[in-house]
């Protein structure tokens, strides 16, 4: 019974996460907000500031509820599978440069979950506080996801923008991504867990 | 710019995000209602201690 819960709960969090994400960011909302409204450099800011931290948030909420190693990978994998499925079923329009729902995107999300799991495992010692543990694992996993998306997604979809990347632009994108990872990926799941466990 | 722009989608996204936060906030308040009421009562008790004036 306990094993069933360890599979069902992360799966449920992954499915709910995919639905909420696609509901909250319809169509070309992410590139418009990131590059037109906030004037942040492209490519990769949307991945680093919104998509990566959101997936990390879902994975850490599931991990915080079960507290078993492997939960983050299961949650991110389920989310990665269900996101393209929902896009296909409802024929949703998504930003083309991000290749939402493609094999590259799914692999990237699974790598994100695996990186998150690895950092959580490495920081399993009792000495580190939960907040620091969540923040470090979120930032590391998000930067790995950002690097993967730059190398394997944006280099193919927007090669002209990829070539124009300078050190300054990369630092801005990485900084914004780290900030997103700390707030959305590290602190928000702690708040959600606190509210869920509040009695 | 990374791709085509759509201000309508961006506006819809901000609206939906605020909707999600409103629902989440309401659910949180509902879950913590006893705690909130207790705290409010404690704050209100300061006024309740004031001597009433009978005319």
gemmi code that builds the backbone of each chain (N, CA, C; Angstrom):
import gemmi

chains = {
    "A": [
        ("UNK", (0.842, -1.208, 0.000), (0.000, 0.000, 0.000), (0.873, 1.252, 0.000)),
        ("UNK", (1.942, 1.175, 0.796), (2.849, 2.326, 0.885), (3.554, 2.556, -0.452)),
        ("UNK", (3.911, 1.436, -1.151), (4.571, 1.556, -2.446), (3.656, 2.189, -3.483)),
        ("UNK", (2.373, 1.859, -3.409), (1.391, 2.436, -4.336), (1.340, 3.947, -4.163)),
        ("UNK", (1.353, 4.376, -2.897), (1.295, 5.807, -2.590), (2.528, 6.528, -3.134)),
        ("UNK", (3.671, 5.834, -3.088), (4.927, 6.421, -3.571), (4.916, 6.632, -5.080)),
        ("UNK", (4.067, 5.908, -5.790), (3.966, 6.083, -7.248), (2.813, 7.025, -7.581)),
        ("UNK", (1.669, 6.808, -6.909), (0.454, 7.560, -7.259), (0.591, 9.042, -6.937)),
        ("UNK", (1.140, 9.352, -5.782), (1.240, 10.765, -5.371), (2.139, 11.591, -6.302)),
        ("UNK", (3.380, 11.140, -6.619), (4.180, 11.914, -7.577), (3.534, 12.009, -8.952)),
        ("UNK", (2.862, 10.915, -9.360), (2.180, 10.932, -10.659), (1.070, 11.984, -10.661)),
        ("UNK", (0.309, 12.026, -9.566), (-0.779, 13.008, -9.448), (-0.220, 14.432, -9.452)),
        ("UNK", (0.875, 14.632, -8.716), (1.500, 15.972, -8.679), (1.992, 16.356, -10.079)),
        ("UNK", (2.579, 15.393, -10.792), (3.072, 15.638, -12.153), (1.953, 16.000, -13.107)),
        ("UNK", (0.839, 15.267, -13.033), (-0.297, 15.535, -13.928), (-0.914, 16.895, -13.607)),
        ("UNK", (-1.150, 17.147, -12.325), (-1.716, 18.445, -11.910), (-0.779, 19.581, -12.321)),
        ("UNK", (0.532, 19.366, -12.142), (1.527, 20.369, -12.528), (1.468, 20.677, -14.013)),
        ("UNK", (1.363, 19.634, -14.834), (1.292, 19.826, -16.300), (0.044, 20.618, -16.680)),
        ("UNK", (-1.095, 20.265, -16.063), (-2.363, 20.951, -16.361), (-2.287, 22.425, -15.924)),
        ("UNK", (-1.804, 22.652, -14.705), (-1.711, 24.025, -14.183), (-0.758, 24.862, -15.038)),
        ("UNK", (0.371, 24.261, -15.432), (1.345, 24.997, -16.245), (0.743, 25.412, -17.584)),
        ("UNK", (0.091, 24.466, -18.263), (-0.479, 24.777, -19.577), (-1.665, 25.727, -19.461)),
        ("UNK", (-2.351, 25.704, -18.309), (-3.453, 26.648, -18.074), (-2.893, 28.052, -17.798)),
        ("UNK", (-1.817, 28.107, -17.017), (-1.270, 29.411, -16.611), (-0.488, 30.100, -17.725)),
        ("UNK", (0.120, 29.325, -18.615), (0.940, 29.943, -19.671), (0.460, 29.491, -21.049)),
        ("UNK", (-0.652, 30.071, -21.514), (-1.181, 29.638, -22.818), (-0.381, 30.231, -23.982)),
        ("UNK", (-0.326, 29.502, -25.066), (0.264, 29.986, -26.322), (1.658, 30.575, -26.167)),
        ("UNK", (1.799, 31.799, -26.666), (3.119, 32.442, -26.680), (3.321, 33.358, -25.474)),
        ("UNK", (2.663, 33.048, -24.372), (2.725, 33.919, -23.192), (4.152, 34.040, -22.645)),
        ("UNK", (4.855, 32.914, -22.539), (6.198, 32.948, -21.914), (7.186, 33.815, -22.709)),
        ("UNK", (7.370, 33.576, -24.031), (8.317, 34.452, -24.746), (7.899, 35.916, -24.756)),
        ("UNK", (6.586, 36.188, -24.805), (6.132, 37.587, -24.803), (6.452, 38.248, -23.466)),
        ("UNK", (6.141, 37.563, -22.355), (6.411, 38.142, -21.026), (7.925, 38.320, -20.829)),
        ("UNK", (8.678, 37.288, -21.183), (10.120, 37.312, -20.924), (10.860, 38.340, -21.778)),
        ("UNK", (10.595, 38.306, -23.086), (11.436, 39.096, -23.994), (10.814, 40.426, -24.429)),
        ("UNK", (9.479, 40.528, -24.400), (8.854, 41.787, -24.831), (8.497, 42.680, -23.648)),
        ("UNK", (7.922, 42.079, -22.604), (7.490, 42.879, -21.446), (8.667, 43.115, -20.494)),
        ("UNK", (9.357, 42.050, -20.090), (10.477, 42.193, -19.146), (11.804, 42.533, -19.839)),
        ("UNK", (11.817, 42.460, -21.167), (13.012, 42.819, -21.970), (14.251, 42.011, -21.573)),
        ("UNK", (14.060, 40.760, -21.234), (15.197, 39.905, -20.868), (15.793, 39.273, -22.124)),
        ("UNK", (17.097, 39.004, -22.098), (17.725, 38.468, -23.321), (17.235, 37.064, -23.657)),
        ("UNK", (17.317, 36.727, -24.918), (16.913, 35.394, -25.380), (18.145, 34.688, -25.981)),
        ("UNK", (18.156, 33.391, -26.114), (17.117, 32.429, -25.732), (17.403, 31.817, -24.359)),
        ("UNK", (16.396, 31.196, -23.777), (16.608, 30.417, -22.555), (16.056, 31.016, -21.280)),
        ("UNK", (15.678, 32.315, -21.300), (15.206, 32.929, -20.053), (13.890, 32.294, -19.596)),
        ("UNK", (13.013, 32.021, -20.544), (11.733, 31.381, -20.205), (11.958, 30.002, -19.598)),
        ("UNK", (12.901, 29.270, -20.176), (13.218, 27.937, -19.654), (13.808, 28.036, -18.247)),
        ("UNK", (14.736, 28.984, -18.085), (15.437, 29.090, -16.805), (14.637, 29.740, -15.703)),
        ("UNK", (13.765, 30.690, -16.068), (13.043, 31.446, -15.035), (11.652, 30.879, -14.730)),
        ("UNK", (10.996, 30.293, -15.728), (9.622, 29.807, -15.489), (9.529, 28.279, -15.567)),
        ("UNK", (9.885, 27.708, -16.703), (9.625, 26.274, -16.921), (10.426, 25.389, -15.959)),
        ("UNK", (11.737, 25.610, -15.900), (12.594, 24.815, -15.007), (12.156, 24.911, -13.549)),
        ("UNK", (12.070, 26.144, -12.995), (11.640, 26.273, -11.594), (10.257, 25.691, -11.323)),
        ("UNK", (9.340, 25.801, -12.295), (7.996, 25.242, -12.093), (8.069, 23.716, -11.941)),
        ("UNK", (8.844, 23.075, -12.815), (8.989, 21.609, -12.733), (9.686, 21.226, -11.422)),
        ("UNK", (10.694, 22.018, -11.037), (11.401, 21.759, -9.773), (10.426, 21.885, -8.596)),
        ("UNK", (9.571, 22.918, -8.655), (8.585, 23.132, -7.589), (7.691, 21.890, -7.430)),
        ("UNK", (7.161, 21.401, -8.554), (6.293, 20.208, -8.503), (7.059, 19.017, -7.922)),
        ("UNK", (8.299, 18.821, -8.392), (9.099, 17.676, -7.937), (9.414, 17.774, -6.444)),
        ("UNK", (9.747, 18.978, -5.975), (10.087, 19.132, -4.552), (8.855, 19.023, -3.650)),
        ("UNK", (7.693, 19.455, -4.164), (6.453, 19.281, -3.382), (6.189, 17.782, -3.202)),
        ("UNK", (6.313, 17.023, -4.296), (6.105, 15.564, -4.218), (7.146, 14.926, -3.295)),
        ("UNK", (8.397, 15.372, -3.420), (9.460, 14.820, -2.563), (9.201, 15.144, -1.089)),
        ("UNK", (8.760, 16.366, -0.830), (8.477, 16.776, 0.548), (7.320, 16.006, 1.161)),
        ("UNK", (6.376, 15.563, 0.322), (5.224, 14.816, 0.830), (5.592, 13.363, 1.122)),
        ("UNK", (6.466, 12.782, 0.289), (6.787, 11.353, 0.447), (8.115, 11.133, 1.178)),
        ("UNK", (9.077, 12.023, 0.907), (10.423, 11.940, 1.513), (11.118, 10.623, 1.181)),
        ("UNK", (11.013, 10.217, -0.062), (11.705, 9.011, -0.528), (12.516, 9.387, -1.760)),
        ("UNK", (13.741, 8.863, -1.854), (14.558, 9.160, -3.026), (13.928, 8.532, -4.273)),
        ("UNK", (13.955, 9.280, -5.367), (13.355, 8.801, -6.618), (12.055, 9.522, -6.942)),
        ("UNK", (11.480, 10.186, -5.932), (10.196, 10.877, -6.123), (10.320, 12.010, -7.142)),
        ("UNK", (11.421, 12.775, -7.054), (11.594, 13.922, -7.960), (11.689, 13.463, -9.416)),
        ("UNK", (12.393, 12.365, -9.649), (12.533, 11.844, -11.021), (11.172, 11.373, -11.546)),
        ("UNK", (10.426, 10.655, -10.697), (9.112, 10.151, -11.130), (8.201, 11.333, -11.476)),
        ("UNK", (8.167, 12.343, -10.612), (7.290, 13.498, -10.839), (7.658, 14.223, -12.133)),
        ("UNK", (8.948, 14.490, -12.325), (9.353, 15.224, -13.532), (9.113, 14.393, -14.789)),
        ("UNK", (9.304, 13.075, -14.695), (9.066, 12.214, -15.859), (7.579, 12.205, -16.225)),
        ("UNK", (6.719, 12.072, -15.205), (5.266, 12.067, -15.463), (4.860, 13.413, -16.066)),
        ("UNK", (5.404, 14.501, -15.520), (5.098, 15.849, -16.034), (5.569, 15.975, -17.488)),
        ("UNK", (6.774, 15.448, -17.759), (7.332, 15.528, -19.111), (6.503, 14.724, -20.107)),
        ("UNK", (5.904, 13.625, -19.650), (5.093, 12.792, -20.542), (3.710, 13.417, -20.751)),
        ("UNK", (3.124, 13.920, -19.671), (1.757, 14.441, -19.757), (1.663, 15.795, -20.454)),
        ("UNK", (2.714, 16.597, -20.359), (2.661, 17.919, -20.991), (2.449, 17.799, -22.511)),
        ("UNK", (3.297, 17.028, -23.238), (3.035, 16.884, -24.673), (1.730, 16.193, -24.992)),
        ("UNK", (1.311, 15.282, -24.085), (0.042, 14.569, -24.295), (-1.129, 15.554, -24.275)),
        ("UNK", (-1.124, 16.455, -23.290), (-2.191, 17.471, -23.183), (-2.113, 18.431, -24.382)),
        ("UNK", (-0.883, 18.812, -24.768), (-0.709, 19.706, -25.928), (-1.292, 19.038, -27.171)),
        ("UNK", (-1.044, 17.738, -27.332), (-1.528, 16.996, -28.501), (-3.052, 16.840, -28.455)),
        ("UNK", (-3.594, 16.468, -27.288), (-5.042, 16.227, -27.174), (-5.831, 17.512, -27.443)),
        ("UNK", (-5.427, 18.614, -26.819), (-6.166, 19.871, -26.966), (-5.636, 20.747, -28.106)),
        ("UNK", (-4.663, 20.227, -28.845), (-4.070, 20.943, -29.981), (-3.654, 22.364, -29.576)),
        ("UNK", (-2.895, 22.474, -28.502), (-2.495, 23.781, -27.978), (-1.320, 24.348, -28.771)),
        ("UNK", (-1.333, 25.677, -28.913), (-0.226, 26.342, -29.597), (0.844, 26.678, -28.559)),
        ("UNK", (2.065, 26.203, -28.783), (3.157, 26.471, -27.845), (4.310, 27.160, -28.573)),
        ("UNK", (5.200, 27.875, -27.829), (6.315, 28.556, -28.485), (7.207, 27.561, -29.233)),
        ("UNK", (7.440, 27.840, -30.520), (8.217, 26.894, -31.349), (9.678, 26.745, -30.913)),
        ("UNK", (10.388, 27.835, -30.531), (11.804, 27.651, -30.182), (12.035, 26.686, -29.022)),
        ("UNK", (11.086, 26.587, -28.103), (11.243, 25.712, -26.938), (11.032, 24.248, -27.234)),
        ("UNK", (10.468, 23.931, -28.406), (10.168, 22.546, -28.815), (9.390, 21.795, -27.740)),
        ("UNK", (8.328, 22.429, -27.238), (7.507, 21.804, -26.198), (6.941, 20.487, -26.702)),
        ("UNK", (7.101, 19.466, -25.900), (6.515, 18.181, -26.252), (7.404, 17.322, -27.126)),
        ("UNK", (8.541, 17.846, -27.565), (9.440, 17.050, -28.397), (10.263, 16.099, -27.510)),
        ("UNK", (10.939, 15.167, -28.169), (11.784, 14.203, -27.432), (12.887, 14.942, -26.660)),
        ("UNK", (13.459, 15.971, -27.312), (14.531, 16.747, -26.663), (14.027, 17.397, -25.382)),
        ("UNK", (12.794, 17.937, -25.446), (12.206, 18.596, -24.266), (11.964, 17.575, -23.154)),
        ("UNK", (11.407, 16.421, -23.521), (11.118, 15.378, -22.522), (12.420, 14.914, -21.853)),
        ("UNK", (13.464, 14.693, -22.676), (14.759, 14.265, -22.124), (15.306, 15.334, -21.175)),
        ("UNK", (15.160, 16.608, -21.579), (15.623, 17.719, -20.735), (14.946, 17.729, -19.375)),
        ("UNK", (13.628, 17.504, -19.369), (12.873, 17.502, -18.102), (13.287, 16.313, -17.236)),
        ("UNK", (13.522, 15.168, -17.868), (13.961, 13.985, -17.101), (15.359, 14.237, -16.518)),
        ("UNK", (16.241, 14.871, -17.314), (17.583, 15.221, -16.808), (17.457, 16.177, -15.624)),
        ("UNK", (16.527, 17.126, -15.735), (16.274, 18.070, -14.636), (15.890, 17.326, -13.354)),
        ("UNK", (14.979, 16.377, -13.486), (14.535, 15.588, -12.329), (15.669, 14.765, -11.754)),
        ("UNK", (16.483, 14.177, -12.647), (17.617, 13.352, -12.196), (18.653, 14.211, -11.467)),
        ("UNK", (18.922, 15.405, -12.001), (19.886, 16.316, -11.359), (19.390, 16.739, -9.982)),
        ("UNK", (18.092, 17.022, -9.909), (17.475, 17.414, -8.637), (17.617, 16.295, -7.606)),
        ("UNK", (17.341, 15.089, -8.080), (17.428, 13.910, -7.216), (18.858, 13.701, -6.713)),
        ("UNK", (19.811, 13.863, -7.630), (21.219, 13.664, -7.294), (21.676, 14.663, -6.231)),
        ("UNK", (21.315, 15.942, -6.410), (21.736, 16.968, -5.441), (21.056, 16.723, -4.090)),
        ("UNK", (19.787, 16.344, -4.113), (19.085, 16.037, -2.846), (19.794, 14.882, -2.141)),
        ("UNK", (20.195, 13.883, -2.939), (20.880, 12.720, -2.367), (22.235, 13.120, -1.770)),
        ("UNK", (22.960, 13.974, -2.501), (24.283, 14.407, -2.028), (24.183, 15.267, -0.770)),
        ("UNK", (23.068, 15.994, -0.638), (22.898, 16.874, 0.528), (22.061, 16.224, 1.629)),
        ("UNK", (22.049, 14.878, 1.649), (21.150, 14.185, 2.583), (21.608, 14.255, 4.044)),
        ("UNK", (22.838, 14.714, 4.295), (23.330, 14.773, 5.672), (22.432, 15.674, 6.527)),
        ("UNK", (22.361, 15.370, 7.781), (21.424, 16.068, 8.675), (21.831, 17.529, 8.951)),
        ("UNK", (23.094, 17.831, 8.783), (23.586, 19.161, 9.157), (22.980, 20.315, 8.365)),
        ("UNK", (22.554, 20.036, 7.127), (22.064, 21.115, 6.266), (20.565, 21.319, 6.485)),
        ("UNK", (20.181, 22.618, 6.613), (18.755, 22.892, 6.829), (17.967, 22.614, 5.548)),
        ("UNK", (16.664, 22.379, 5.733), (15.798, 22.002, 4.613), (15.751, 23.121, 3.564)),
        ("UNK", (15.709, 24.364, 4.036), (15.624, 25.502, 3.113), (16.859, 25.571, 2.223)),
        ("UNK", (18.039, 25.468, 2.832), (19.294, 25.527, 2.068), (19.352, 24.355, 1.081)),
        ("UNK", (18.940, 23.186, 1.556), (18.949, 21.986, 0.725), (18.068, 22.168, -0.514)),
        ("UNK", (16.869, 22.688, -0.298), (15.927, 22.899, -1.409), (16.466, 23.955, -2.366)),
        ("UNK", (17.023, 25.037, -1.827), (17.500, 26.129, -2.679), (18.684, 25.667, -3.530)),
        ("UNK", (19.654, 25.001, -2.903), (20.846, 24.542, -3.653), (20.436, 23.550, -4.735)),
        ("UNK", (19.599, 22.576, -4.372), (19.205, 21.570, -5.366), (18.413, 22.213, -6.505)),
        ("UNK", (17.560, 23.200, -6.195), (16.767, 23.873, -7.237), (17.670, 24.655, -8.185)),
        ("UNK", (18.628, 25.383, -7.630), (19.514, 26.207, -8.477), (20.375, 25.310, -9.372)),
        ("UNK", (20.976, 24.276, -8.796), (21.848, 23.386, -9.581), (21.055, 22.714, -10.704)),
        ("UNK", (19.887, 22.158, -10.359), (19.069, 21.464, -11.359), (18.616, 22.429, -12.454)),
        ("UNK", (18.247, 23.650, -12.078), (17.772, 24.628, -13.061), (18.893, 25.060, -14.006)),
        ("UNK", (20.087, 25.254, -13.468), (21.216, 25.661, -14.327), (21.575, 24.517, -15.295)),
        ("UNK", (21.498, 23.276, -14.817), (21.760, 22.128, -15.703), (20.702, 22.071, -16.811)),
        ("UNK", (19.437, 22.287, -16.440), (18.336, 22.290, -17.414), (18.534, 23.416, -18.428)),
        ("UNK", (18.957, 24.577, -17.950), (19.199, 25.730, -18.828), (20.322, 25.429, -19.809)),
        ("UNK", (21.419, 24.858, -19.294), (22.562, 24.520, -20.156), (22.159, 23.487, -21.200)),
        ("UNK", (21.378, 22.500, -20.772), (20.904, 21.467, -21.716), (20.043, 22.102, -22.806)),
        ("UNK", (19.105, 22.971, -22.385), (18.195, 23.588, -23.367), (18.971, 24.480, -24.346)),
        ("UNK", (19.983, 25.160, -23.853), (20.810, 26.009, -24.736), (21.520, 25.137, -25.772)),
        ("UNK", (22.148, 24.056, -25.291), (22.989, 23.229, -26.171), (22.183, 22.353, -27.129)),
        ("UNK", (21.076, 21.805, -26.653), (20.384, 20.809, -27.472), (19.042, 21.271, -28.045)),
        ("UNK", (18.505, 22.374, -27.567), (17.216, 22.845, -28.108), (17.398, 24.164, -28.864)),
        ("UNK", (17.873, 25.193, -28.165), (17.938, 26.517, -28.804), (19.026, 26.613, -29.879)),
        ("UNK", (20.068, 25.806, -29.763), (21.105, 25.829, -30.805), (20.549, 25.332, -32.136)),
        ("UNK", (19.481, 24.519, -32.073), (18.862, 24.001, -33.297), (17.700, 24.868, -33.776)),
        ("UNK", (16.886, 25.353, -32.820), (15.676, 26.093, -33.217), (15.963, 27.564, -33.533)),
        ("UNK", (16.831, 28.208, -32.763), (17.168, 29.613, -33.034), (18.702, 29.765, -33.118)),
        ("UNK", (19.306, 29.191, -34.179), (20.777, 29.222, -34.255), (21.340, 30.639, -34.347)),
        ("UNK", (20.579, 31.567, -34.981), (21.066, 32.957, -35.105), (21.192, 33.620, -33.734)),
        ("UNK", (20.175, 33.378, -32.872), (20.217, 33.942, -31.504), (21.284, 33.246, -30.664)),
        ("UNK", (21.446, 31.962, -30.913), (22.425, 31.173, -30.156), (23.840, 31.663, -30.453)),
        ("UNK", (24.084, 31.987, -31.715), (25.408, 32.470, -32.117), (25.692, 33.844, -31.505)),
        ("UNK", (24.633, 34.659, -31.368), (24.800, 36.026, -30.842), (24.982, 36.083, -29.322)),
        ("UNK", (24.934, 34.934, -28.664), (25.073, 34.928, -27.195), (26.464, 35.413, -26.783)),
        ("UNK", (26.470, 36.386, -25.868), (27.746, 36.877, -25.333), (27.844, 36.460, -23.861)),
        ("UNK", (29.014, 36.671, -23.278), (29.208, 36.327, -21.863), (28.213, 37.097, -20.985)),
        ("UNK", (28.032, 38.393, -21.307), (27.095, 39.226, -20.533), (25.684, 38.662, -20.578)),
        ("UNK", (25.252, 38.315, -21.794), (23.895, 37.760, -21.961), (23.755, 36.450, -21.182)),
        ("UNK", (24.772, 35.602, -21.291), (24.731, 34.303, -20.588), (24.654, 34.523, -19.079)),
        ("UNK", (25.432, 35.502, -18.584), (25.417, 35.782, -17.140), (24.043, 36.297, -16.693)),
        ("UNK", (23.435, 37.169, -17.525), (22.096, 37.686, -17.188), (21.091, 36.531, -17.164)),
        ("UNK", (21.126, 35.701, -18.217), (20.184, 34.571, -18.297), (20.389, 33.627, -17.106)),
        ("UNK", (21.651, 33.323, -16.787), (21.942, 32.416, -15.659), (21.514, 33.039, -14.331)),
        ("UNK", (21.743, 34.345, -14.175), (21.349, 35.033, -12.938), (19.845, 35.056, -12.740)),
        ("UNK", (19.134, 35.377, -13.825), (17.670, 35.401, -13.760), (17.138, 33.990, -13.460)),
        ("UNK", (17.759, 32.995, -14.103), (17.345, 31.600, -13.878), (17.591, 31.185, -12.425)),
        ("UNK", (18.748, 31.583, -11.888), (19.060, 31.238, -10.491), (18.051, 31.906, -9.545)),
        ("UNK", (17.695, 33.171, -9.852), (16.703, 33.868, -9.019), (15.353, 33.156, -9.074)),
        ("UNK", (14.960, 32.763, -10.280), (13.706, 32.006, -10.452), (13.747, 30.696, -9.705)),
        ("UNK", (14.909, 30.028, -9.773), (15.060, 28.734, -9.090), (14.950, 28.895, -7.578)),
        ("UNK", (15.542, 29.989, -7.045), (15.497, 30.203, -5.590), (14.057, 30.474, -5.144)),
        ("UNK", (13.367, 31.380, -5.874), (12.025, 31.790, -5.435), (10.970, 30.720, -5.772)),
        ("UNK", (10.879, 30.381, -7.072), (9.815, 29.448, -7.496), (10.196, 27.997, -7.186)),
        ("UNK", (11.464, 27.650, -7.422), (11.878, 26.260, -7.244), (12.250, 25.878, -5.829)),
        ("UNK", (12.782, 26.840, -5.043), (13.261, 26.495, -3.709), (12.331, 26.898, -2.575)),
        ("UNK", (11.871, 28.165, -2.602), (11.079, 28.663, -1.467), (9.581, 28.365, -1.587)),
        ("UNK", (9.056, 28.454, -2.824), (7.614, 28.203, -3.010), (7.188, 26.782, -2.598)),
        ("UNK", (7.954, 25.720, -2.966), (7.559, 24.387, -2.489), (7.575, 24.256, -0.971)),
        ("UNK", (8.502, 24.957, -0.316), (8.539, 24.922, 1.153), (7.263, 25.546, 1.731)),
        ("UNK", (6.846, 26.667, 1.125), (5.612, 27.336, 1.565), (4.396, 26.436, 1.327)),
        ("UNK", (4.354, 25.826, 0.131), (3.233, 24.931, -0.202), (3.187, 23.755, 0.777)),
        ("UNK", (4.362, 23.173, 1.056), (4.416, 22.031, 1.988), (3.978, 22.442, 3.384)),
        ("UNK", (4.374, 23.658, 3.782), (3.999, 24.156, 5.108), (2.473, 24.302, 5.201)),
        ("UNK", (1.875, 24.816, 4.127), (0.415, 25.002, 4.107), (-0.288, 23.639, 4.091)),
        ("UNK", (0.237, 22.707, 3.267), (-0.387, 21.370, 3.180), (-0.331, 20.666, 4.535)),
        ("UNK", (0.813, 20.776, 5.221), (0.995, 20.057, 6.484), (0.454, 20.823, 7.694)),
        ("UNK", (-0.058, 22.035, 7.473), (-0.555, 22.843, 8.594), (-1.788, 22.200, 9.229)),
        ("UNK", (-1.796, 22.102, 10.564), (-2.962, 21.508, 11.248), (-3.492, 22.468, 12.293)),
    ],
    "B": [
        ("UNK", (14.461, 38.884, -29.527), (13.224, 38.119, -29.407), (13.442, 36.677, -29.841)),
        ("UNK", (12.827, 35.783, -29.094), (13.017, 34.357, -29.321), (12.016, 33.805, -30.348)),
        ("UNK", (10.878, 34.389, -30.443), (9.861, 33.881, -31.361), (8.803, 34.933, -31.573)),
        ("UNK", (7.676, 34.535, -32.196), (6.596, 35.507, -32.391), (5.996, 35.955, -31.059)),
        ("UNK", (5.406, 37.155, -31.042), (4.855, 37.678, -29.781), (3.329, 37.659, -29.811)),
        ("UNK", (2.736, 37.583, -28.647), (1.280, 37.555, -28.521), (0.914, 38.212, -27.189)),
        ("UNK", (0.560, 39.486, -27.254), (0.230, 40.214, -26.023), (-1.066, 39.691, -25.389)),
        ("UNK", (-1.964, 39.193, -26.214), (-3.221, 38.620, -25.698), (-2.941, 37.434, -24.795)),
        ("UNK", (-2.037, 36.560, -25.266), (-1.671, 35.370, -24.470), (-0.981, 35.787, -23.175)),
        ("UNK", (-0.137, 36.824, -23.258), (0.567, 37.303, -22.056), (-0.438, 37.847, -21.033)),
        ("UNK", (-1.424, 38.631, -21.526), (-2.452, 39.186, -20.632), (-3.285, 38.067, -20.009)),
        ("UNK", (-3.641, 37.081, -20.854), (-4.422, 35.934, -20.373), (-3.633, 35.157, -19.322)),
        ("UNK", (-2.328, 35.045, -19.544), (-1.456, 34.337, -18.599), (-1.417, 35.056, -17.251)),
        ("UNK", (-1.269, 36.392, -17.288), (-1.223, 37.166, -16.034), (-2.562, 37.051, -15.304)),
        ("UNK", (-3.663, 37.106, -16.068), (-4.998, 36.962, -15.471), (-5.144, 35.584, -14.818)),
        ("UNK", (-4.738, 34.540, -15.551), (-4.876, 33.174, -15.012), (-3.972, 32.946, -13.803)),
        ("UNK", (-2.762, 33.534, -13.835), (-1.855, 33.410, -12.682), (-2.461, 34.069, -11.445)),
        ("UNK", (-3.060, 35.252, -11.646), (-3.682, 35.925, -10.496), (-4.879, 35.121, -9.992)),
        ("UNK", (-5.590, 34.483, -10.933), (-6.723, 33.614, -10.565), (-6.231, 32.431, -9.722)),
        ("UNK", (-5.143, 31.809, -10.157), (-4.567, 30.664, -9.435), (-4.135, 31.098, -8.036)),
        ("UNK", (-3.466, 32.254, -7.951), (-3.010, 32.741, -6.639), (-4.198, 33.090, -5.737)),
        ("UNK", (-5.260, 33.636, -6.340), (-6.454, 33.978, -5.551), (-7.100, 32.714, -4.981)),
        ("UNK", (-7.233, 31.693, -5.832), (-7.833, 30.420, -5.382), (-6.945, 29.778, -4.312)),
        ("UNK", (-5.622, 29.758, -4.580), (-4.687, 29.155, -3.621), (-4.707, 29.917, -2.286)),
        ("UNK", (-4.769, 31.243, -2.377), (-4.826, 32.061, -1.167), (-6.098, 31.812, -0.371)),
        ("UNK", (-7.217, 31.701, -1.088), (-8.502, 31.443, -0.417), (-8.484, 30.086, 0.272)),
        ("UNK", (-7.954, 29.072, -0.440), (-7.869, 27.720, 0.145), (-6.968, 27.717, 1.376)),
        ("UNK", (-5.873, 28.477, 1.295), (-4.949, 28.576, 2.438), (-5.646, 29.214, 3.628)),
        ("UNK", (-6.358, 30.304, 3.371), (-7.078, 30.994, 4.450), (-8.130, 30.078, 5.071)),
        ("UNK", (-8.797, 29.303, 4.208), (-9.820, 28.373, 4.697), (-9.192, 27.296, 5.574)),
        ("UNK", (-8.044, 26.772, 5.132), (-7.360, 25.726, 5.900), (-6.845, 26.281, 7.238)),
        ("UNK", (-6.426, 27.543, 7.220), (-5.841, 28.134, 8.432), (-6.865, 28.971, 9.195)),
        ("UNK", (-8.148, 28.766, 8.935), (-9.177, 29.656, 9.499), (-9.176, 29.693, 11.024)),
        ("UNK", (-8.969, 28.517, 11.645), (-8.986, 28.480, 13.111), (-7.838, 29.298, 13.694)),
        ("UNK", (-6.675, 29.151, 13.047), (-5.488, 29.884, 13.459), (-5.704, 31.395, 13.288)),
        ("UNK", (-6.269, 31.767, 12.135), (-6.514, 33.191, 11.831), (-7.523, 33.780, 12.814)),
        ("UNK", (-8.600, 33.015, 13.091), (-9.636, 33.495, 14.015), (-9.057, 33.687, 15.415)),
        ("UNK", (-8.243, 32.699, 15.813), (-7.611, 32.754, 17.137), (-6.728, 33.995, 17.256)),
        ("UNK", (-5.933, 34.245, 16.207), (-5.030, 35.400, 16.207), (-5.829, 36.701, 16.226)),
        ("UNK", (-6.901, 36.724, 15.423), (-7.728, 37.929, 15.342), (-8.391, 38.196, 16.688)),
        ("UNK", (-8.862, 37.110, 17.328), (-9.503, 37.254, 18.638), (-8.525, 37.826, 19.654)),
        ("UNK", (-7.285, 37.331, 19.547), (-6.242, 37.800, 20.457), (-6.006, 39.295, 20.265)),
        ("UNK", (-5.957, 39.705, 19.002), (-5.743, 41.121, 18.700), (-6.945, 41.945, 19.173)),
        ("UNK", (-8.144, 41.396, 18.947), (-9.370, 42.118, 19.302), (-9.534, 42.215, 20.816)),
        ("UNK", (-8.957, 41.238, 21.543), (-9.104, 41.229, 23.005), (-8.499, 42.486, 23.631)),
        ("UNK", (-7.559, 43.100, 22.939), (-6.951, 44.343, 23.424), (-8.035, 45.411, 23.558)),
        ("UNK", (-8.924, 45.458, 22.579), (-10.016, 46.439, 22.621), (-11.069, 46.036, 23.653)),
        ("UNK", (-11.266, 44.712, 23.754), (-12.288, 44.210, 24.675), (-11.943, 44.530, 26.125)),
        ("UNK", (-10.655, 44.683, 26.440), (-10.226, 44.950, 27.807), (-10.509, 46.395, 28.254)),
        ("UNK", (-10.768, 47.251, 27.260), (-11.019, 48.653, 27.600), (-12.293, 48.767, 28.444)),
        ("UNK", (-12.274, 49.533, 29.485), (-13.485, 49.638, 30.311), (-14.626, 50.299, 29.544)),
        ("UNK", (-15.771, 49.702, 29.666), (-16.932, 50.275, 28.953), (-17.486, 51.458, 29.757)),
        ("UNK", (-18.018, 52.364, 29.043), (-18.559, 53.560, 29.706), (-20.077, 53.477, 29.720)),
        ("UNK", (-20.626, 53.435, 30.881), (-22.089, 53.387, 30.980), (-22.629, 54.797, 31.210)),
        ("UNK", (-23.426, 55.207, 30.334), (-23.992, 56.557, 30.476), (-25.360, 56.456, 31.135)),
    ],
}
model = gemmi.Model(1)
for chain_id, residues in chains.items():
    chain = gemmi.Chain(chain_id)
    for i, (resn, *xyz) in enumerate(residues, 1):
        res = gemmi.Residue()
        res.name, res.seqid = resn, gemmi.SeqId(i, " ")
        for name, pos in zip(("N", "CA", "C"), xyz):
            atom = gemmi.Atom()
            atom.name, atom.element = name, gemmi.Element(name[0])
            atom.pos, atom.b_iso = gemmi.Position(*pos), 0.0
            res.add_atom(atom)
        chain.add_residue(res)
    model.add_chain(chain)
structure = gemmi.Structure()
structure.add_model(model)
structure.setup_entities()
